[in-house]
């Protein structure tokens, strides 16, 4: 069987059928924009003949030679991305690549794959031109210690495409429409999806042979007071359900205390000596506290059948728990993403807690500095399990009056939370299985294949881990959207929930944006704790200092710059004060 066809990626399928007014660029995460100097253009023109052999040598150093059946397509996609960025002409690469053709890997398939990549990434052609005169390096450090940036720093990735919102279920789109377009609306969408993913424990599906639930991990990163607070409204959507659970749990606990008191009274009267005390009832809740220990979280999960949502508007709440000697449950979060069994033995009473298939949803917001405290290095496995979104936007005042602003959001979300409670009740007592159509699986596989190749090219093994796990996230997203669409049509979900092409299309678009943000953030994290050489640390410092100056020129305050870069305010102040 031949390799997956890049032309079947949703981006290309839409291009073939969309009206002429369709903005094709909106369906692709906005790529970094690089200014080209006159020297860069000259080098690109002068050295294209040498560029292809050099690209092949460099690519084979990292990825090996062209593999046999099963890996050729991914290898060629990654190589095409690399050649396009380096400035190799499409016709030059196509002519050379013809030598790799085989009976099940035709010249037509090869040329079409290359053409699709060059067409999809035409704005990036030659952005990092090949040069045989000097090894590429990020900085030219002078004797005086000043840093001259030679390569252009990546701009922040873009927002979720408007067409993705247009493909959402009506109710979900209505919730997001209460917020301004761009980052704030994206924060609401991703936070709402994360919260809702933990609200339907009886909905599951089969992905790559394994039974999985809908649980998602999201992390929104931005400086303080920049619009991350939209997540607090998403949290309110499931709050009434949480309150009903905790109220019933408190009532059960009070009843247990009375039973326990009666048992103690009977023991004093020696009416019985063998009677055991009444067992404590499980404390049911939907939202699990982030500021807790591993043992407390395990107990809470056990009380809730291994299910729950961790929703924190300050990531330090969770990173503080992870940093405690007794509270390191990062391993538990990593296992819960794949529903792997977790166990804990309490030392005090030797109680063994086993959870066979934990299913946790995670919704966090925080600053870039808080990311580094929660996930210190690019090799931390928790990173690849999270849908990231980061943004920076200038401080601006908006109309805060009820008439000219947002109206009464409290009243609006009170109504929507009641709707969520009805949805949860509708599937509380029955199991449902999410399925994709054949076309849906084809689109997911094609998008995953392209995403993997791009991630490996940009970030190597760390990028590959992120891209691979985002495939599972795409499936979960499509299933959640399909479930919401059932309610949109006024139907109670049955035993089978089939995600249509629209659901898969929206899920892929959202995930592609989050992948771009994750790859961007990977570049801000060290490879591993303490691994950097002295030279790399000097380069990192120079890069941070140059960016601090640039942000200051954009009227950012010292506090805002410190939060963006994740460094102390005093350091930023010293940098800006130095001549």
C-alpha positions, 0 to 999 in steps of 0.5 A, spaced: 500 500 500 502 506 498 504 512 503 499 517 505 497 522 500 499 529 502 493 532 497 488 529 502 490 533 508 484 537 509 487 544 507 488 541 500 481 538 500 478 545 502 482 549 497 479 544 491 472 545 493 472 552 497 469 558 493 474 563 491 472 568 497 475 563 501 481 565 505 486 559 504 491 562 509 486 562 515 486 554 515 494 554 516 497 556 523 500 563 521 508 561 520 513 566 523 515 572 518 522 573 516 525 579 513 530 578 508 536 582 507 539 584 500 545 579 502 540 573 504 537 574 497 544 574 493 546 568 497 539 564 495 540 566 488 548 565 488 548 558 491 542 554 489 546 549 485 550 547 492 544 548 496 541 541 495 547 537 496 548 540 502 541 540 504 541 532 503 547 531 507 544 535 513 538 532 513 541 525 513 545 526 519 539 527 523 534 523 519 538 517 516 538 516 508 531 515 505 528 509 508 524 503 505 516 502 505 513 505 511 517 511 512 519 514 505 513 519 505 514 522 512 522 522 510 520 526 503 515 531 507 520 533 512 526 534 507 521 538 502 520 543 508 527 543 509 529 544 502 524 549 501 526 554 507 533 553 504 531 556 498 532 550 493 528 551 487 522 546 487 524 543 480 531 542 482 528 538 488 523 534 484 528 532 478 533 529 483 527 526 487 525 522 481 531 517 483 527 515 489 521 512 485 519 505 486 513 501 484 509 503 490 512 510 490 511 513 484 514 519 480 507 522 480 506 521 488 513 524 489 512 530 485 505 531 488 508 531 495 514 536 493 509 541 490 504 540 495 509 542 500 512 548 496 505 551 495 503 550 502 509 554 505 511 558 499 511 564 504 517 561 507 521 559 501 528 561 502 527 564 509 534 561 511 538 561 505 544 556 504 551 559 505 557 555 504 561 561 507 560 561 514 556 556 519 549 559 521 549 561 528 544 565 532 549 571 534 555 575 533 558 576 540 563 582 539 569 583 544 564 588 548 559 583 549 554 586 545 549 582 541 548 583 534 542 578 532 543 575 525 538 570 525 531 573 526 527 571 532 520 567 530 514 571 531 508 568 535 504 563 532 497 566 530 490 565 532 485 559 531 482 560 524 475 563 523 473 558 519 474 553 525 469 557 529 464 557 523 465 549 524 463 549 531 457 546 534 452 552 535 452 552 542 459 552 543 460 558 538 455 562 542 459 561 548 466 563 545 462 569 541 461 573 548 469 575 547 473 579 542 476 575 536 483 573 537 487 571 543 481 572 548 476 568 544 481 562 543 482 562 550 475 561 552 474 556 546 480 552 549 478 552 556 471 550 555 473 544 551 478 542 556 473 543 562 467 539 557 472 534 556 472 532 563 464 532 564 462 526 560 466 520 563 461 515 559 463 517 552 469 513 550 472 511 543 478 507 540 484 510 538 490 506 535 487 500 538 486 503 545 480 505 549 480 512 550 476 517 554 475 525 551 480 528 556 484 534 554 490 538 557 490 545 555 495 551 558 494 558 556 500 562 557 501 570 556 503 576 561 499 578 566 492 582 565 492 580 558 486 576 557 487 569 560 481 571 565 476 568 560 478 561 563 474 563 569 468 563 565 469 556 562 470 554 569 463 556 571 460 552 565 460 545 570 460 549 577 453 547 578 454 540 577 460 540 581 456 544 587 451 539 587 456 533 588 460 536 593 453 538 597 451 531 597 458 529 599 457 533 605 450 531 607 453 524 606 459 526 611 454 529 616 450 522 616 456 518 617 458 522 623 452 521 626 453 513 624 460 513 627 457 517 634 452 511 634 457 506 633 462 509 639 456 509 643 454 502 642 461 500 644 461 504 650 455 500 652 458 493 650 452 491 646 457 489 641 465 488 641 465 485 634 461 490 630 466 494 625 465 502 624 461 504 619 465 506 612 466 513 610 462 515 604 466 517 598 467 525 597 464 526 590 466 532 586 468 534 579 473 539 580 479 537 583 484 542 587 491 543 584 494 545 590 494 538 593 499 532 595 499 526 590 496 522 596 490 527 596 489 527 589 489 519 589 484 519 594 480 524 591 480 520 584 479 514 588 472 517 591 470 519 584 472 513 580 478 515 577 475 522 574 476 529 575 478 536 572 484 540 575 482 547 573 487 553 575 487 560 573 494 560 576 499 555 574 503 556 580 498 553 584 499 546 580 507 547 580 507 549 587 504 542 589 509 539 584 515 542 587 513 539 594 517 533 596 510 529 598 506 532 592 510 530 586 504 528 581 507 530 575 508 522 573 501 521 575 498 527 570 503 523 565 500 517 566 493 519 566 493 522 559 493 515 556 489 512 562 495 508 565 494 505 571 497 509 578 498 506 585 499 509 591 501 506 598 500 510 604 505 509 609 501 511 615 495 506 615 498 502 609 492 503 605 493 501 598 490 505 592 489 503 585 486 506 579 486 502 573 484 507 568 485 515 571 481 520 566 483 527 568 482 533 564 487 539 565 486 547 564 491 551 566 493 559 565 499 562 567 505 566 565 511 564 561 515 564 567 510 559 570 511 554 564 518 554 566 517 552 573 512 547 571 515 544 566 523 546 566 525 542 560 523 540 553 525 533 555 519 533 560 514 528 558 508 533 560 509 538 555 508 533 549 501 532 552 498 539 553 495 543 548 499 550 548 497 557 546 501 563 548 500 570 546 502 577 547 498 583 546 499 591 548 495 593 554 488 597 552 482 599 555 475 597 553 468 599 554 467 596 561 459 599 561 454 594 561 451 597 555 457 598 551 461 592 553 459 585 554 453 586 558 451 581 564 456 575 563 454 572 569 447 571 567 449 569 560 453 563 563 448 561 568 444 559 563 449 556 559 451 552 565 444 549 566 445 547 559 451 543 561 448 540 567 442 537 562 447 535 557 451 531 563 445 528 566 443 526 559 449 521 558 450 520 566 447 513 566 449 510 559 455 509 555 457 511 548 462 510 543 465 515 539 467 513 532 470 516 525 468 515 518 473 512 513 474 519 510 475 522 517 480 517 519 483 519 512 484 526 514 486 525 521 492 520 518 494 525 513 494 531 518 498 527 523 503 525 518 504 532 515 504 535 522 509 529 524 514 531 519 514 538 520 515 538 528 521 533 527 524 538 522 523 544 527 524 541 533 527 534 533 525 528 537 521 533 542 517 536 536 515 528 534 513 527 541 508 533 541 506 531 534 504 524 535 500 525 542 496 531 538 493 525 534 490 523 540 488 530 542 485 531 535 481 524 536 478 526 543 476 533 540 473 530 534 469 526 539 467 532 544 465 536 538 460 530 535 457 529 542 456 537 542 453 537 536 448 531 538 445 536 543 445 541 538 440 537 533 436 536 539 438 529 540 440 525 546 446 521 544 445 514 543 450 508 544 454 510 537 456 517 536 459 518 529 464 524 528 462 527 521 467 531 517 466 537 519 467 535 526 474 532 524 475 538 520 475 543 526 479 539 530 484 538 526 484 546 525 485 547 532 490 542 533 494 545 528 494 552 531 496 549 538 502 545 535 505 551 532 504 554 539 507 548 542 513 548 537 514 555 538 514 554 546 519 548 545 524 553 543 524 557 549 525 551 554 532 548 555 534 541 552 535 538 559 536 541 566 543 543 567 545 541 560 547 547 557 554 549 556 557 556 558 557 558 551 550 556 550 548 560 556 551 566 554 548 566 547 541 565 551 543 571 555 544 575 549 538 573 546 534 575 552 537 581 553 536 583 545 529 581 546 528 585 552 530 591 549 525 590 543 520 589 548 522 595 551 521 599 545 514 596 544 512 600 550 512 594 555 514 595 562 519 592 566 514 587 569 511 585 563 518 584 560 520 580 566 513 576 565 514 574 558 522 572 559 521 569 565 527 572 569 527 577 575 525 584 574 531 587 577 535 583 571 531 586 566 532 593 569 539 592 569 539 590 562 535 596 560 539 601 564 546 599 561 548 603 555 
